[in-house]
Amino acid sequence: MTRPLFLCFLVFLFSSFQAAMASPEFEELLARNAKLIHKSSSKTVDPVLADIQEFGGQAAAEFMETWKDKKLYYVKKTGQFVLAEPAGKNDAGKKMVSVIDAISKQPLGQMVAKSVKQIKPNSGVRAKIATTLVPIQLTSDDIEVRRGGLDAMSRDIQPGHLLPLQRAIEAETDPDLKSRMEQVYVYAAIAHGTDAGEVEAAILSLRDNLSLETRAALNPLLTSQVKVAVELPGDVNIARIITPGVSVKKSDGTSGSVMLMSGATPELDQTAAYQMLVDAGFAAETISSDKRNESLIEFAENGRIGDIPLSTLNTEEARDTAYDWLVLNRGLPPRVADDEMRSAIAAHVFYGVYDHPSPDVTSAASDVLAGINNKVMVYKLMDLALDGLSLASIYFLAAIGLAITFGVMRVINMAHGEFIMMGAYTGYVIQLIVPSYTISIMLAIPAAFGVTFLAGVLMERLVIRHLYKRPLETLLATFGISIALQQIAKNIFGTQARPLTSPSWLDGAFVVNDVLAISNIRIAIFCLGLLFLGLMLYVMTRTRFGLETRAVTQNPAMAASMGINPDRINMLTFGFGSGIAGIAGVAIGLFSKVTSELGSDYIVQSFMTVVVGGVGNIWGTLAGAAMIGSLQKGIEWFNPSNTLAAQTYMIIFIILFIQFRPRGIIALKGRAAED
């Protein structure tokens, strides 16, 4: 026998020896509880499950799994637990089954199907088996079984899980799984721990944990019930003192003032407080207006209540007077006056009592939860700021090309959004040709610039150059061109949205914690915005093209006298601005739907960005994008269900802003500003 085969043989013998040693004891345990297993119910199965859980081990786990899945049978004559599979028919035509011992897994041959009976636990029994099976799975030799058992336990932690989980932590060798077990044990101790000191220590260990699981574990500790008494008891865990009509219940179970908490309503009003006194036997039952009116109707005779005509009972005071007559003359229970209600309420104390009896535990839970909520709010504000920064990056990319054509050349190009749309469709076409998303995006950026640059040059040569210094006419002309370009896109690509898929390395997010996560696509667009800011500053301030563009913009005649061709510079400048819009279209198409109306969604924001930031100023465009993006996200944060309202409020704010600063955040100075 070779060495590997010899080792396998030894392992087999060792496993068989273990099974042989474990089986008699486990079989004896099952034999004692056989009748309860054969006909189990959710009311009778608990002792059996407790015995099996205490025995533990792989055999117990496999038996319970088989039982839960309705794969367990027993031999009617002997009661032996077996597994059975159909095996056809014998010579006599009787159905046969192949039988295997359920514990030792030893084949027992074939039997007549009627000689074995399937055990079919109901849903209640199966649920209890699953709960009991979890701690046993934690002792399995298979790490995947232990991991699955821990996942199941974390979803439904029971008091009986504490001790098995503690033992599993001590025996666990995998560091990651052990860490998860310790985390689950903390939640289990908080939910079901009986030692107040242990529970408090478990709570304090979660001080820096911002997960939803932590908040879900701590919140139940701060639940409370409202009670009333003549004097405040000293043997209960008081959460708050309630002043009817004034006190507001806070999230941690304590009380606050309705005057200090905007939009809050009192926890108890006067009527509810008095009803509590009535229910507790501290006050007489009051007569509601409905009961009063029912009594008036019941005792009305000939259209009158005594000497009072029913036609005069058109006010609350008149109805009360009529009812008081019935109290004196018909023996009805008297009304409780408002002054009496207030006096009764003032003579008693209303208070909230924590469901958890330990003040130390509730105090620790309140402090830790308050600290967690404060941190969560800080991270939410950071996430809001990053959302605003991300939206600002998108608006900057969409507006930077317009900052050249409108801000520098004073051309109102209403077709700027369609150049963004053309860039997005260019990226889509490139992805149809090149299957690799990474390579296709790298090719799409220069291709989009080239396509929209040529389209911009063609538009400038055919239309724009005839309309310089006539902004209203350029607005009308480019508006018509934008409609034509949208229709052309619909004819070519249809009306359905086309996918522009980002590379896999842009999927997912950079996770800071359970509250704050920044998507990779958002980071990429921000970096692209910074890249274009640097590119635009370099081109406009460090290159001959930028110098000539600024010269032609400020004084075309003087620039021409210095040897610059204004006609050529205008053409290249308009094409350059259009090309930048095409690249922005590729970036926007990665997270937005690519349709013929894509540009329409950004043309208004682009113009607002340029105007608010300061016409003709790259830094102004950046400032305008930052202000508009942050403002829109801030308004949406306060009104998340109505995006259209948020945009409306933003436009109103911008109109008011322009009234006070018509030249924008960063206004041009000198001769260019005068023009």
N, C-alpha and C positions, 0 to 999 in steps of 0.2 A: 504493500500500500504506500503510495507516495505521501510526502509530508503534508501538502494541502488537503488531500482527502482524509488523512488521519486527523488533522485539526478539525475539519468539518464533522467527522464522526464523533469526536470528543464533545463538540458543541451540542450536537444532537443528543448525545447521551445525557449531558448536563441538563439540557432543557427538559428531556423526558423525565429525568430524576426529580426536577423541581415540580413538574406537573403531577407526578405520582405522589410526591410528598404533600402537595397542596390539595389535591383532589379529595382524599378521604374526609378531611376536616370540612371542606366546602360542601361536599356532597351530604355530609351529616347535617350541616346547617340548613341546606335546602330541603332535606328530608323532613326536618322538624317543622318547616313552614310550608310544606308542599300544598296542603289544602288551601292556605291563604293565597298561594301563588296561582293555583289552578282557577280559583274563583275570587279574584281580587277586586276590591272596590277602593275608591279614594278614602273611605272611612276606615278600612281595615288593613290597608297595605303598609301603613307607617312603621309598625314594629318589624316587619320583614325587611324593609329598606334600611332601617337602622342597623339591623344585624349584618346585612350585606356590606353596608358602608364601613362598619367597624372592622369587618374581616379584611376588606380592601384587596388590592392586588390585581394583576392582569386578568385572572380567571373571573373575578367578580365583575370587572368592567365589561368583559366580553359577554358574560351571562346577561347583565342588565341591558346591554345594547341589543342583544338578540331578543330579549323579552319586550323591550320598548318597540322594536320594529315588527312585532308580531310574527317572528320567525321561530318561536319556541313552541315545542310540542311536548307531550308526555305519553308514556305507554300506559294504557288504561289498566292493564293487569298489575304492573309493578310500580307505577307512578314515576318511573325513571324519566328525567328530562332529556329530550333528544332533539336533534334537528332532522327534518324529513324533506326529501325531494321525490317528486313523482318518478316511478320506475316502470311504467307500463302496466301490463296485466300478466297474470300467471296462466298456467295451462287451463285452470278452471274458469278463467275470465274475470277473476277478481282484480281490482286495482291494487297495485303494489307501490310501496315507497322505500327508498334507500334511507337507512337510519344511521345517524352518527350520534354518539354520546355528546351531550351539550357541554359537559365540563372537560372531559379528557380528550375530546375530539377523536375518539377511537371508533372506527367503523363497526357497526353492529349487524351488518347484512341487510336483507330485505324483509319487510313485514307487510301484512295485509293493511291497506290504508285505514280500514275501520278500527284497527287495533291501537291506533294513535289518535290523539285529539290535539287540535291547535289551541293555544292559549291566546285569547284576544283581549288584552287590556283596553279599557275605555280611555277616552281622552284625558280624564282626570288622573287616572293611574299613570298614563304615559308621561304626563307633565311632572308628576312626583318622581317617577323613575329618572327623568332627565335631570331634575334638580339634585337628586341623590348621586347620579352618575358623575356629575362634574367634579366633586372632590376626589373621587376615585381615579378619574382621568389624570389628575395632577401627579399621581404617583406612577404613571406609566413610564416605561423605558423609552418609548418613542417621543421625541421632543415635539413632533407635530401634534400628537394626541394631547400632550400637556398644554401646548399653545392653544389648541381648540377648546380644551376644557376651561382654560383661563378666560378666553373670549366669551364663552357661554356664561361663566360665573359673573363676569363684569356686567353683563346685561341684566342679570337678575340675582343680586347678592342676597343671600339668606343668612339668618343668624347661625345656622349650623355650618356655614362655610368658614367661620373664623378659625377654628382649631385645625381643620385639614389644610387650610391655606397657610397657616403658620408653620405647620410641619413641612409642607411642600417648599416653602421659602428656605428652610434650614437645609433641605436635601438638594435643592436645585444647584446645578453646576454651570448652566449657561448664564453668563452675566446679564445679557439683555432680557432674557425671560425672567430672571430673578428680579431685575429692576421693575419690570411690569407687575410681577406678583406683589412686590412691596407696595406699589402704587394702588393696586386693587385692594390690598389689605388695609390701607389707610382709609379708603372709602367704606370698606366693610366695617371697620372699627367705628367710624363716625355714625354709620347707619344703625348698627346693632350692638355696639360695645356697651357693656354694663359698668365698666370702671370709668368714672368721670375723669380721673387723671389721664388714663390712656386716651380717651376720646379727645380731651383738651390738647394733649400732645400731638395727636393725629391732625387736629384742626390747625395748630400752629405750624405744622410741617408743610401746609399748603399755602403759606403766606405769599410765595412768589409764583404760584401756579395760576395762570389766567384762563385755563381751559373751561369750557362749558360744563364738563363733568364735575369740576371743583365747585362751581357755583350751584350746580344741581344738587351736590351733596350737602352744601352748607345751608341752602335756603330752607329745607325742611326743619332744621334745628331752630329756626326763628319763627315758626308758625305759632299762633297764639289764639286764645279764645277770650271773648268778652264776657265779663261777669259783673254782678252788682252785689253789694253788701252794705250793711249799716256802718261797719268799720273795715278798714283795710286789713286783711288777714296777714299774719306774719309767717306762715308755714308754706307759702307757695312762691314760685319764681315769678315775681312781678315784672311784666314787660313794660307797662305804661299806665299812667293815670289818665283817664278819659274825662274831658269836660264836654258834655253834650253841646253841640252847636259850634264848638270852637276847635276841638282836637282833631288832628288828622293822623291817621296811621301811616308811618313811614315803612320803607321796605324792610328794615331790620327789626320791626316789631315795636319800636319806640314811638312816641307821639311827637307831633309838631303842631304848630299853630296854623290855622287856615289863613291867617293874615300874612304869614311869611312864605307860604307855598302857593305860588300862582296857579290858578286853575284847579286847585284841590277842593274837595268837598268834605265836610265834617264826617267823621266816622259814624257818629250817632247824632241824629237830630232830636229835638225835644219829644216828638211823637214816639220815635223808636225807643228812646230812653225810658219814657213813662210806661210803654208796653212791657219793657223788661221788668219794671217794678211790679206790674200787674202779674206777669208770668211767675215771678218769684214770690208772690203773695205779700208784697210790701205795700201795695196800694190797691184801691178799688178800681174796678174796670171802668173805663171811660166810655161814654156813648159817642160813637162816631156820627158824622153828619148823615151817613147812609141809614144807620139804625134809627136815628132821630126822625128822618123823613118817613121811614117805613112805619114808625109808630104814629106819626101824624096822620098818615093815610088810613091806618087801621082804625083809629079812634075818631075819625071825622064823622060827624052826623049832621045831615041836612046842610052840608056845605059850611060847617062851622066846627071849631074846636072850642067847646064851651061858648063864650060870648065873642070869640075871635073869628071873623069871617076868613075862609080859606083864601079869598081873593087878595087879602092884605099880607099874606105870607110870601112876599116877593123879595125879602132880604133875610140874611142869616140871623140878624138880631130878632126879627119878627118870629122866625121859626123857633129860635131858642126860647123866646117868651111863651110861645104856644106849648112847647114841650114842658117847660117848667110848670105850666098849668096842669098838664097831665100828671106830672110828678106829685103835685099836691092833691089832686082830685081822683086820680086813677091808680095811684100807688106804683108808678113806674120808677125804676132806679134813677137817681138824680144824675145830672151832668156834672162833670168835674170841670171847674172853672180853670182858666189858664193860670191864674195866680196859685191855685191849689196844686196844679201840675208842677209848676216851677218850684214851689216849696217842697213838694215830695222829692223831686229830683235833687234839689240842693241838700236834702237831709240824708242822702245816700251817696256812696262812692262807687263810681264805675271804673273798672280797671281791666287790663288785658293780662292774661296769664300765659306764659310760654308753655307749650306742650312738654318740652324737656324740663325735668325737675331741677337740673343743676344750674345755678347762676354762673358758675365758672365756665361751663360749656357754652352757654348762650352768649356770655360776654366775649369769650374768645371767638366764637363764630361771627358775632357782630363786628368785632374789630377787624378780623381777617377779611371778611366780606366787604367791609367798607374800604379797606386798603386795596383790595382787588378791583372793586368798582371804580375807584379813583384812577388806578393804573389803566383799566380798560378805557375809561373816558379819555385819558391822555393819548393812548394809542389810537383811539377812534378819531381824535382830532388830528393826529399825525397822518392817519390814513386819508382823512378828508383833505389835508393839505397836499398830500401826494396825488390824490385824485385831481385836485385843482391844478397842480403842476403838470400832470399828464395831459389834461385837457388844454392847458396853455401851450404845451409843446405841439399838440395837434393844430391848434389855431395859428401858432407861429409858422408851422410848416405850410399851412394853407394860405397864409397872408403874406409870406415873405416875397413871393413872386409878385403879388399885387402891390407891395410896397415899392417895387421898381416901376411898374407900369403906371400906377396911379400916383404914388407918392413922389416919384422922381419925374416922370414924364407928363403928369397931370392928365392922363388918359383914363376916363372912366370905362373900364373894361368889364362889362356885365357878362362876358363869355369866359371870365377867369375860372369859374367853377367847372366849365366844360373842359378846360385844359387839365384840371385835376381828374375829371372823369376819363379823359383820354389816356392819362398816365396809368390809371388803375386798369383800364382795359388792355393797355399794352402789357402790363404785368401778367394779366390773365392769358393773353395769347402766347407769351413767352413760356408760361407754365404748360401750355398745351404741347409745345414743341420740346421743351426740356423737362423730363420727368423729375429730376432732382430739384427739390424745393430750394435748397440752399444755393445751388448754381443758378437756378432760374431767377431768384431774387437778385443775385449779384449781377446778372445780365439785364434784368428788367430795369434797374435804376438808370444805367446809361442809355438803354434803349428808349425809356420813357422820356428822358431829357432830349434825346435826339428827335423823337417824333413830335413832341410838343414844341421844341425849338423851331423846327421847320414849319409847323402849323402857325406858330406865332409870327414868324417872318413872312409867311404867305399872307396872313391876315393884315399885317402892317403894310405890306406892299400894295395890296389890293384895296384896302379900305381906310385904315387908320391914318396913313400919311396924308390923305386928302382932307382930314378933319382936325388936324392939330390946332390948338387954341380955340376949339369949338366943343367944349365938354358936353353940352347937352346933346349935340348931334352924335358924338361918339357913344353916349349912353344908349341912344335909340338904335344906332347901327349895331353895336355889339350885343344888345338885347335880342335883336332879330337873329344875329349869328348864333347866339346861345340856343335859341329855339331850334334853329336848323341843325345844329350839331347834335342836340338831343334826339331829334327825329332820325338822323343818320345812324346814331348808335342803336336806336330801337330797330331800325331796318336790318342792321348787320348782326346784332347780338340778341335781338328779341327783348321782351319786357321782363323776363325772369332774371333774378339776381344770379350773377356768376361768381364762382368761388375763386378767391385769391388766397391760397393756403400758405401760412407761414411755415418756415422750417421747424423741424422737431425740437431744435435747441432753443426755440423761442416759446415752446410750450411750458406750462407750469408757471411757478412763481418763486420768488425769493421770500421764504417764510422767516419772519422775525420771531413771531410767537403766534399763539392761537387767535390773536385779534388782528395783528398787522401782517399783511402779506402783499408783496408788490409783484405783479405779473411781469414776466420777462418781456413780453411785447411792449408793455408800458415803459420799461427801462430802455428798451431798444429805441423807441420813438423819442424819448427824452434825449438819449445820446445823439440820435440823428438830428434833433433840433439844435443841440449845441454845435454839432459839426457844421450845419448850414449857417449858423450864426458866425462862426469863425470864417467860413468860406466867403460869406457875403462881405464881412468886414475887410477881409484880405483883398477881395476883388475890387471893392469900391474905394479902398484907401491905399492899396499897395501896387496896383497894376495900372498900366497905361490906359487900358479900357475903362477902368473906373474913373480915372482922372478925366479922360475925354468925355465920359458920360456926364459927370458933374459940370464940366465946362459948358457943354452944349445945353444942359438943362438951365444953367444960370444965365448964359448970354450966348445964344447961337451965333449972332453976328460976329462977336469978338472971337469966338472959337473958330469960325470959318476963316477969319483973317489970320489966325495962327496956324493955318494949314490943316485943320480938322474938318472932315467931311460930315456935317450935321446929319445929312440924310442917311448915311451909312451907320452912324452911331445910333440914331433913333431905331433903325431896323434891328441892329444887333441887341440893343437894350431891351426892346420889346420881346424879341425872341428869347433872350436870356431869362427874363421874368416868366415867360410862358414855360420854358424848360424847367425852371425851378418848381412851377406848379405841377408839372408832370411827375417829377420825383415825389412831391408831396402826395400825389394820387396813389403811387405805389404803396407808400407808408400807410395812408388812410385805408386803402383797400384791404390791408392785412387784417383789420379788425372790424371793418364796416362792410355792408353789402355793396357789391359792385353792380350798379344799375345805371341807366341813362340819367337818372335824377340825382346821382351821387354829388355832383357839383352844386346842385341847388341847396343842399343841406349845409354848405359851408360858405357860399358867396356872401350872405348877410354878415356872418361872423367875421369873415375876412375884411370886409369894408369897415366894420365897427372896430376891429383890431387896429387897422391902419389909421383911422380917423382919431380914435381915442388916444392911441400912442403918440401921435404926432406925425403929420404928413411929411413924407420924404426923409424919415429918420429911422435907421435900422434899430437903434437902441429903443426908440419910441415904439416900434412894432413889437419888440420883445416885451416892453413894459405893458403895452396894451393887451397883448395875449395873456400875460400873467394876471392882469386885473380882471379881464373878462372871464377867463377860465376859472379863477378862484371865486369870483362873484357868482358865477352860474352854479358851481358845485356847492357853495355855501347856501344859496337859496334852495337848491334841490334838497339839501340836508334838512332844512326846516320844513320843506313841503315835498317829501319824497314821492307822493302818489300823483303829483300833477307836474310833469315836466314842462308842459306848455305854459302853465302859470309861471314857472320859474323863469323861462325865457322872456315872458312878457314883463315881469318885474325887472329883469336885467336890462331890457331895452329902455324901460322908463327911467331907470337909474342912469343909463348912459346919456339919454336925452338931457336930463338935469345936469349931468356932469359937463356936457359940452356947453351948456348955457353959462357955466361959471368958468370954464377953461376951453374956449373954442379952438385953440391951437393944439390941444392935446397935452398929454403928460410931459413930453419932451418936445418943446417947440423949436423950430428952426430959428436961427439968429442971422442977422446981417441982411445982405441983398436978396438972398434966396427966400427969406421970410417975407420980405416986402412984395415979392412977386406972387 
